[in-house]
Amino acid sequence: MPNAPVRERILKTAKIKITTKCNRSCDFCIFANGAQGENMPPETFSTILDRLQTIPFRQLHINGGEPTVHRDFPDLSSLARKRLPDKVMVLGTNAITLARNKPLMEATLASYDQVLIGCDDEHGNYAEVHTVVPALRAAGKTVVVNSVLEGISQDRLTRLAELCTAYGAIHVTNHVHHIDVGQPANTLGGLCARYLDQHLMIEVDGSCYRCFNAMAKDDSEFTVWDHDFAVKVFAPRRHHYRFCGKCHEYSDSGASVIPVPLPLPITTT
């Protein structure tokens, strides 16, 4: 019997953390260090773009920290747009600097297709969000406003929903899902079923991991400096990350590894 054809594996999102600096200090956030954070050097960012050009993926997501506080945010954004013209460019932000700094807003409008905005009491950015959403939508950008339910009143939630409805933005809500915030440990027996070529996360120093919730300083599997980077992106995972036992999103696939090839379904006529 002939083998089933193999489907090319395509990464959904390559996410680059260009800074760990942020203009907010949200209690639940594990991705930023406030004013004590660091910026990714432009040379590292350029190297990352070189590596990403060697793998198939759909979206390039720039985040942090708060990416717009990176001193080179306009230049990095423009470079990514130029080097990866066929990718969907996504910005993750709290929108505070976008509302207050016209050049940063112009850089965002020039380079990004989608803007994802966290908005709740922790971010403290209600006024800024009400300012930037109309401007982003007027420019034809896809806008998603995300609110953590534990950190926002019903009145604020209603007003955000009304804002998004009025301007054609998307309002989503979720529970705090970042790691180690008191949830019970999971029982681990296999690898996470949610990971199937979904996200490649790249840290400020070029460390890589294949999970949105990972912390590369402790859990990175490889780096953009590795000569076989493109192979490692799609290599099978055989081990749990340090944080798997605390992750809300963990579900046990029951598999010992995630297989490299994804066979196409066999159909009969």
TORTORDREN-346862 format. One line per 2 residues: their letters; for each residue y, x, z of N, C-alpha, C. Coordinates in steps of 0.1 Angstrom, whole numbers. Last residue first. Example, Ala and Ser with C-alpha at 12.3 -4.5 7.8 and 13.67 -1.06 7.14 Angstrom:
BEGIN
SA> -22 128 71 -11 137 71 0 129 79  -57 132 78 -45 123 78 -33 132 78
This chain:
BEGIN
TT> 75 -124 -41 80 -134 -51 69 -144 -54  82 -110 -9 73 -114 -20 79 -124 -29
TI> 97 -82 7 97 -96 3 87 -98 -8  101 -63 35 93 -64 23 93 -79 19
PL> 132 -50 47 121 -59 48 114 -61 35  136 -14 48 141 -27 43 129 -37 45
PL> 135 7 76 129 2 64 135 -12 61  154 32 87 154 17 88 148 11 76
PV> 146 63 102 147 54 90 147 40 94  146 71 131 156 75 121 157 66 109
PI> 141 50 159 137 57 147 148 60 138  147 57 192 153 49 181 149 56 168
VS> 118 60 214 129 66 206 135 55 197  103 42 228 105 55 233 116 63 226
AG> 114 8 234 110 19 225 112 32 232  125 -11 249 110 -9 251 105 2 242
SD> 151 -17 250 144 -19 237 129 -18 239  169 -31 275 158 -22 272 151 -26 259
SY> 204 -30 276 192 -38 274 181 -29 270  236 -26 290 223 -20 288 212 -31 286
EH> 260 -35 297 256 -39 283 242 -33 280  267 -26 322 265 -40 320 258 -43 307
CK> 253 4 334 260 -3 323 256 -17 322  239 20 352 251 12 357 257 3 346
GC> 220 34 338 216 26 349 227 17 355  235 50 320 228 39 315 224 29 327
FR> 248 74 327 254 62 331 246 49 328  234 95 315 236 95 329 240 81 334
YH> 214 81 289 226 88 294 226 87 309  179 87 282 190 79 287 202 88 290
HR> 165 101 252 168 102 266 179 92 270  162 101 225 150 101 233 152 100 248
RP> 174 90 194 177 92 208 164 91 216  171 106 162 166 96 172 171 100 186
AF> 201 113 144 189 117 150 184 107 160  226 109 133 216 99 130 202 103 136
VK> 241 131 142 247 118 143 236 107 142  226 153 134 225 149 148 231 135 150
VA> 234 157 107 220 153 110 219 147 124  260 163 109 257 151 102 243 147 105
FD> 259 188 124 266 176 130 261 163 123  249 214 122 241 202 117 246 189 123
HD> 268 230 133 266 231 119 258 219 113  290 217 157 277 220 154 275 220 139
WV> 315 208 163 315 222 159 300 226 155  314 183 173 318 184 159 317 199 154
TF> 283 183 193 298 185 191 301 185 177  260 164 214 263 175 204 278 175 202
ES> 259 148 235 246 152 229 248 164 219  275 144 266 276 146 252 262 152 247
DD> 277 138 294 267 132 286 267 135 271  299 148 307 286 149 313 275 145 304
KA> 320 145 289 320 157 297 306 159 304  318 120 278 312 131 270 311 144 279
MA> 306 91 289 316 101 293 311 115 288  301 60 272 297 73 277 309 81 281
NF> 305 35 262 307 36 276 304 51 281  298 35 235 311 32 238 314 36 253
CR> 277 61 223 278 49 231 293 47 235  269 88 215 267 76 207 266 63 215
YC> 291 116 216 281 108 222 281 95 215  305 149 214 301 136 208 291 129 216
SG> 334 169 218 321 165 223 318 151 217  361 176 212 351 176 201 337 172 205
DV> 378 173 233 374 186 230 363 187 219  382 145 233 394 154 230 389 168 226
EI> 352 131 218 361 134 229 372 143 224  340 105 199 344 119 199 355 122 209
ML> 313 83 194 325 86 202 328 101 202  300 62 171 301 76 174 314 79 182
HQ> 282 32 171 294 39 175 292 54 177  258 23 157 270 15 160 282 23 161
DL> 230 28 153 241 33 144 253 25 145  223 11 176 216 12 163 226 16 153
YR> 222 2 208 226 13 199 217 13 187  210 -19 221 223 -22 215 228 -10 206
AC> 188 -11 234 186 -18 221 199 -20 214  184 20 249 193 8 248 191 2 234
LG> 149 28 256 163 31 252 171 18 249  131 20 286 131 24 272 145 28 269
GL> 134 13 312 120 15 307 120 20 293  153 9 341 152 15 328 137 18 324
TN> 169 -16 357 156 -9 356 154 -4 342  204 -11 367 193 -17 358 180 -9 360
AP> 222 -17 397 215 -8 388 205 -15 379  249 -40 400 236 -35 404 230 -26 393
QG> 284 -30 399 273 -38 394 259 -32 399  305 -13 406 298 -21 416 287 -29 412
VD> 313 1 385 323 -7 392 317 -17 401  301 19 365 301 21 380 312 14 387
IH> 320 16 334 308 21 342 311 22 357  334 -14 323 333 0 324 324 4 335
HV> 338 -41 321 324 -36 318 324 -21 318  351 -70 333 352 -56 334 338 -50 331
HN> 346 -96 308 346 -91 322 347 -76 322  369 -108 283 357 -102 287 358 -99 302
TV> 383 -125 255 383 -122 269 369 -116 272  406 -124 227 392 -124 232 393 -121 247
HI> 425 -137 201 425 -135 215 410 -135 221  440 -127 171 427 -131 178 428 -128 192
AG> 468 -142 154 461 -131 160 448 -136 167  485 -161 144 473 -158 136 466 -145 141
YA> 506 -169 158 508 -159 148 496 -154 141  497 -190 175 510 -192 167 511 -182 156
TC> 475 -179 187 473 -190 178 485 -192 169  487 -159 203 478 -155 192 476 -166 182
LE> 502 -175 220 509 -165 212 500 -162 200  482 -190 233 491 -197 225 499 -187 215
AL> 469 -169 247 461 -177 237 471 -184 227  490 -162 264 485 -152 254 477 -159 243
RT> 491 -185 279 503 -181 271 499 -171 260  466 -185 292 470 -196 283 482 -192 274
LR> 468 -162 307 458 -163 297 461 -174 287  489 -169 325 491 -158 315 480 -159 304
DQ> 475 -190 338 488 -192 331 491 -181 321  454 -178 350 451 -188 340 464 -190 332
SI> 459 -142 354 459 -156 358 457 -165 347  437 -114 352 447 -122 346 447 -136 351
GE> 414 -99 358 427 -93 360 438 -101 354  390 -109 351 392 -106 365 406 -102 368
LV> 391 -109 324 393 -121 331 395 -119 346  409 -89 303 399 -88 313 401 -100 323
SN> 417 -95 269 421 -96 283 409 -96 292  429 -84 238 417 -84 247 422 -85 262
VV> 439 -92 207 443 -91 221 432 -93 230  440 -80 175 431 -85 185 436 -82 199
VT> 452 -83 143 455 -81 157 445 -88 166  456 -71 111 447 -78 120 450 -74 134
KG> 488 -71 95 478 -64 102 469 -74 110  510 -81 81 497 -84 76 486 -77 83
AA> 535 -80 92 531 -69 83 517 -71 77  534 -101 109 543 -102 98 540 -92 87
RL> 517 -90 129 512 -100 120 520 -102 108  535 -71 140 522 -67 134 517 -77 125
AP> 554 -89 150 558 -79 141 546 -74 133  540 -106 169 547 -111 157 550 -101 146
VV> 531 -84 187 522 -93 179 529 -99 167  553 -73 200 547 -66 189 537 -74 181
TH> 562 -91 221 571 -85 211 564 -80 198  541 -97 236 548 -108 230 558 -103 219
VE> 536 -71 245 526 -78 236 533 -89 229  558 -67 262 556 -59 250 546 -65 240
AY> 553 -86 282 565 -87 274 563 -79 261  528 -77 293 529 -90 287 541 -91 278
NG> 517 -54 305 524 -53 292 526 -66 285  499 -46 325 513 -49 328 522 -49 316
HE> 473 -38 328 481 -31 318 496 -34 320  465 -54 349 464 -40 350 473 -33 340
DD> 469 -80 338 477 -76 349 476 -60 351  466 -75 302 462 -82 315 471 -76 326
CG> 455 -64 272 466 -71 279 461 -79 291  448 -42 246 444 -46 260 456 -52 267
IL> 446 -46 212 456 -45 223 449 -50 236  441 -32 181 434 -38 193 442 -35 205
VQ> 449 -36 148 454 -31 161 448 -39 172  441 -25 115 438 -34 127 444 -27 139
DY> 451 -6 97 447 -20 92 446 -30 104  476 19 99 465 12 104 463 -2 98
SA> 498 33 87 485 39 87 473 30 91  523 19 89 520 27 77 505 31 76
LT> 523 8 114 524 -1 102 519 6 90  525 31 129 513 22 130 512 13 118
AE> 549 42 122 537 50 119 525 41 120  565 21 132 565 24 118 553 32 114
ML> 561 25 160 557 12 153 556 14 138  572 50 162 558 48 165 553 35 159
PK> 599 44 156 591 53 148 576 52 150  606 26 178 606 22 164 598 31 155
NR> 595 19 208 598 31 200 595 27 185  587 -3 222 599 4 227 604 15 217
AL> 564 -13 213 575 -23 215 588 -16 218  548 9 213 551 3 200 562 -7 201
TI> 544 14 240 553 23 232 557 17 219  527 -8 246 540 -6 253 549 3 245
AN> 502 -12 235 513 -17 228 527 -14 235  478 -1 243 484 -12 252 497 -17 247
TG> 453 3 217 466 6 224 469 -5 234  435 15 190 434 8 203 446 12 212
LV> 435 9 155 443 16 166 440 8 179  417 16 126 418 8 138 425 16 149
MV> 411 15 92 418 22 103 421 13 114  384 16 72 393 7 79 398 14 91
KD> 384 40 45 379 35 58 389 25 64  393 52 23 385 40 21 380 34 34
PL> 408 75 29 415 63 24 407 51 23  409 98 47 398 88 47 403 75 42
RK> 431 114 44 418 120 42 407 110 41  452 96 49 452 103 37 438 108 34
RA> 447 87 75 448 77 64 447 84 50  448 111 89 435 103 88 436 93 77
LS> 475 117 85 465 126 80 452 119 79  488 96 99 490 98 85 479 106 78
SL> 479 102 125 475 89 119 477 90 104  490 126 130 476 125 130 471 112 123
DP> 518 120 128 512 129 119 497 128 118  521 101 150 524 98 136 517 107 126
FD> 511 117 173 505 105 169 508 101 154  518 140 186 516 141 171 510 128 166
RH> 519 134 213 532 139 206 530 139 191  505 105 224 502 118 218 514 122 210
VT> 510 79 229 518 89 237 514 103 233  492 64 214 506 65 209 515 75 218
PE> 468 63 228 470 73 217 484 74 212  461 65 260 470 57 252 474 66 240
GG> 426 72 266 440 73 268 448 63 260  424 64 232 426 74 242 419 70 254
NI> 418 61 196 422 56 209 424 67 219  411 50 164 419 60 171 422 54 185
HL> 384 45 144 391 39 155 398 50 163  374 38 113 379 49 121 388 44 131
QR> 345 23 99 358 22 106 361 35 113  321 31 85 330 20 80 344 21 86
FP> 303 59 72 307 51 82 318 41 77  282 87 64 287 73 60 291 65 72
IT> 295 121 67 286 110 71 291 96 66  314 139 60 300 142 56 291 131 60
QL> 338 133 70 337 131 56 323 134 51  336 141 96 334 126 93 333 124 78
RD> 343 168 94 329 164 98 327 149 94  371 166 88 362 173 79 347 168 82
LI> 379 152 111 380 145 98 371 152 88  375 174 129 368 161 131 368 153 118
TS> 394 192 120 380 195 119 371 183 120  418 178 127 415 181 113 400 184 111
FT> 415 178 155 415 165 148 412 167 133  418 205 160 405 199 163 404 185 156
EP> 444 209 152 434 216 145 420 210 147  459 194 170 458 189 156 447 196 148
PM> 443 189 202 450 198 192 449 193 178  446 161 222 437 168 212 446 176 203
NE> 461 163 254 462 159 240 452 167 232  453 153 287 455 163 277 454 157 263
GQ> 466 139 318 457 140 308 461 152 298  484 133 338 477 146 340 467 148 328
AG> 493 108 336 502 118 331 495 132 332  461 94 332 475 92 334 483 104 328
NA> 436 98 322 439 105 334 454 105 336  410 76 308 423 82 308 426 88 322
FI> 386 62 309 389 70 297 403 77 297  379 44 327 373 57 329 377 66 317
CF> 397 18 344 395 26 332 389 40 335  402 1 365 389 0 359 386 11 348
DC> 429 6 372 418 10 381 404 10 374  452 21 350 443 9 353 431 13 361
SR> 479 33 346 468 38 354 459 26 359  498 41 317 493 31 327 482 38 334
NC> 502 59 297 514 54 304 511 43 314  480 87 295 483 72 294 495 69 302
KT> 459 112 280 471 108 287 473 93 285  438 120 266 434 113 278 447 110 286
TI> 437 116 230 443 120 242 437 113 254  420 108 210 430 119 207 437 123 219
KI> 389 100 205 398 99 216 408 111 215  377 82 178 383 95 182 392 93 194
KA> 349 67 165 360 66 174 365 79 180  335 52 139 337 66 145 350 65 153
TK> 313 25 135 326 30 140 325 44 144  288 22 121 298 11 121 312 17 125
LI> 271 44 100 278 42 112 288 31 111  242 37 82 257 37 81 263 35 95
RE> 214 47 66 220 44 78 235 46 78  198 32 38 207 43 43 213 38 56
RV> 164 21 40 179 18 39 187 29 45  136 28 22 144 32 33 158 29 31
PA> 109 7 11 121 15 9 129 17 21  76 10 25 88 2 23 100 11 20
NP> 49 25 6 58 25 18 70 16 14  22 7 -9 34 16 -10 42 14 3
M> -12 8 0 0 0 0 13 9 0
